[in-house]
């Protein structure tokens, strides 16, 4: 089954809409990116199920409905520069690449970055820059960003990332202890501070400082 399969597209859109993803641009971006391109080995046949799957380095690829809801909440505009913390498989960055001018994606695990780069190259997604680094500190040399998305759970929205968010910009981040219920938070930077909106309960791997050992 491929992304050009009409049945697959219908099933994907139905699943996303049932989960609350209704934004047309978000749905089109997710139709354009085939999740199977980002899953290897024995789990490839489950690529179109709405569930997280293991990808290596102890990480997971998020379920499509969560990717859709986070993308929708981020409200990416065509001229936006986006920072993603937690590249993982590269699936979320690929979806964002359909909506943004430029996507910078950072991950602490070098093997994941190497694999994601290969997929981006194969799919000709040339507006994504993926790099190994400590995403908890963001990417100061490219700041400010119109949009920031974090695909790992922090105890609180990280201060360095808040500082790199442009006034009027939006950050979507899971917040909470890794062994308890986490909440997906939408942060909007105002001239006078930050506005926080709780979206839904989620479960992500924890945001860890430093680089991976692999």
C-alpha positions in Angstrom: 0.0 0.0 0.0 1.4 3.4 -0.9 0.4 7.0 -0.4 -1.0 7.1 -3.9 -3.5 4.4 -3.0 -6.9 6.1 -2.9 -8.2 3.6 -0.3 -5.2 4.4 2.0 -5.8 8.1 1.6 -9.5 7.8 2.5 -8.7 5.7 5.5 -6.0 8.1 6.7 -8.2 11.2 6.3 -11.2 9.5 8.0 -9.0 8.5 10.9 -7.5 12.0 11.2 -10.9 13.7 11.0 -12.3 11.3 13.6 -9.5 12.4 15.9 -10.3 16.1 15.5 -7.9 17.0 12.6 -10.1 19.2 10.3 -7.7 21.8 9.0 -7.5 21.4 5.2 -3.8 22.3 4.9 -2.8 19.9 7.6 -4.8 17.0 6.0 -3.3 17.7 2.6 0.2 17.8 4.1 -0.4 14.4 5.8 -1.8 12.9 2.6 1.3 14.0 0.7 3.7 12.2 3.1 3.7 8.4 3.3 4.3 7.3 6.9 5.7 4.0 5.6 8.7 5.7 4.2 9.8 6.4 7.8 9.3 2.9 9.3 11.7 0.0 8.8 11.7 -3.7 9.5 8.9 -5.7 11.0 6.7 -2.7 11.8 6.5 -1.4 8.3 3.3 -3.3 7.6 1.7 -1.4 10.5 2.6 2.0 9.2 -1.0 3.0 8.5 -2.4 2.1 11.9 -3.1 5.0 14.2 -0.5 4.0 16.9 3.0 4.8 17.9 5.7 2.4 16.7 9.3 1.7 17.7 12.0 3.2 15.4 15.4 2.6 17.2 17.5 4.3 19.9 14.6 3.7 22.3 12.4 6.2 20.4 9.0 6.0 18.7 7.3 7.4 15.7 4.1 9.2 16.9 0.7 8.0 15.8 -0.7 9.9 12.8 -3.6 11.4 14.8 -1.2 13.0 17.3 1.1 14.3 14.4 -2.1 15.8 12.8 -3.3 17.4 16.0 0.1 18.9 16.8 0.5 20.2 13.2 -2.9 21.7 13.2 -2.3 23.4 16.6 1.0 24.8 15.3 -0.9 26.6 12.5 2.2 26.8 10.2 2.1 29.5 7.5 4.0 29.4 4.2 6.7 31.9 5.1 7.3 30.4 8.6 10.7 29.1 9.8 10.0 26.1 12.1 12.2 24.4 14.8 11.4 20.8 15.6 13.0 19.3 18.7 13.1 15.6 18.4 13.6 14.5 14.8 13.0 10.8 15.5 12.0 9.1 12.3 11.7 12.4 10.4 7.9 11.9 9.8 6.8 15.0 11.6 9.4 17.2 10.0 8.4 15.9 6.6 4.8 16.8 7.2 5.9 20.3 8.4 8.0 20.7 5.2 4.8 20.7 3.2 3.6 23.8 5.1 6.6 25.9 6.0 9.4 27.8 4.2 12.1 26.0 6.2 12.2 23.3 8.9 15.2 22.9 11.3 15.0 19.6 13.1 17.4 18.6 15.9 17.8 15.2 17.7 20.3 13.9 20.2 20.6 10.5 18.5 23.0 10.6 15.6 21.8 7.4 13.9 18.3 8.7 13.7 19.5 11.9 12.1 21.5 9.9 9.5 18.5 7.8 8.7 16.1 10.8 8.5 18.5 12.7 6.2 18.5 9.7 3.8 14.7 9.7 3.7 14.5 13.4 3.2 17.0 13.2 0.3 15.1 10.3 -1.3 11.8 12.2 -1.1 13.4 15.5 -2.3 12.4 17.4 0.8 15.1 20.0 0.4 13.7 22.6 2.9 14.5 20.4 5.9 17.8 20.8 7.8 18.4 18.0 10.2 21.2 17.9 12.7 22.5 16.2 15.8 22.4 18.3 19.0 20.8 18.9 22.4 17.4 20.1 21.4 16.6 21.3 24.9 18.7 24.4 24.1 17.1 25.0 20.8 19.0 26.5 17.9 20.1 30.0 18.9 22.0 30.7 15.7 18.8 30.4 13.7 16.4 32.1 16.2 13.9 33.6 16.3 11.4 31.0 15.0 7.8 31.6 14.0 6.9 28.1 15.1 8.5 25.5 17.5 7.4 21.9 18.0 8.7 19.6 20.6 8.1 15.8 20.2 9.3 14.8 23.7 7.8 15.6 27.0 9.4 18.3 29.3 8.4 19.0 32.9 7.8 22.6 31.8 8.1 24.4 28.5 11.9 24.8 28.2 13.1 28.3 28.8 15.6 28.4 26.0 12.9 27.4 23.5 10.5 30.0 24.8 13.2 32.6 24.4 13.7 31.6 20.7 10.1 32.0 19.9 9.2 35.1 17.9 6.5 37.5 19.3 3.3 36.2 17.8 4.8 32.8 17.4 3.5 29.4 18.5 5.1 26.5 20.3 3.4 23.1 20.8 5.0 20.9 23.5 4.0 17.9 25.6 4.4 18.8 29.3 4.5 16.4 32.3 6.5 13.7 34.0 7.3 10.7 31.8 5.6 8.2 34.0 2.4 10.1 34.5 -0.2 11.8 32.3 1.2 14.4 30.0 -0.6 17.4 28.5 -0.1 18.8 25.0 0.3 22.6 25.5 0.0 25.3 22.9 2.2 28.4 23.9 1.7 31.7 22.1 4.3 34.4 22.7 2.7 37.8 23.3 4.4 41.2 23.6 3.8 41.0 27.4 4.5 37.3 28.0 3.1 33.9 27.1 -0.4 32.5 26.7 -0.8 28.8 27.5 -3.6 26.6 26.2 -4.0 22.9 27.2 -5.1 20.8 24.2 -5.3 17.2 25.2 -3.6 14.3 27.1 -0.7 12.6 25.4 2.2 10.3 26.1 5.7 11.0 24.7 9.2 9.9 25.5 10.9 12.3 27.9 13.0 15.3 26.7 16.6 14.5 27.8 19.5 16.9 27.8 22.8 16.0 26.2 23.6 13.8 23.2 22.8 10.1 22.8 25.6 7.6 23.4 25.2 6.1 19.9 
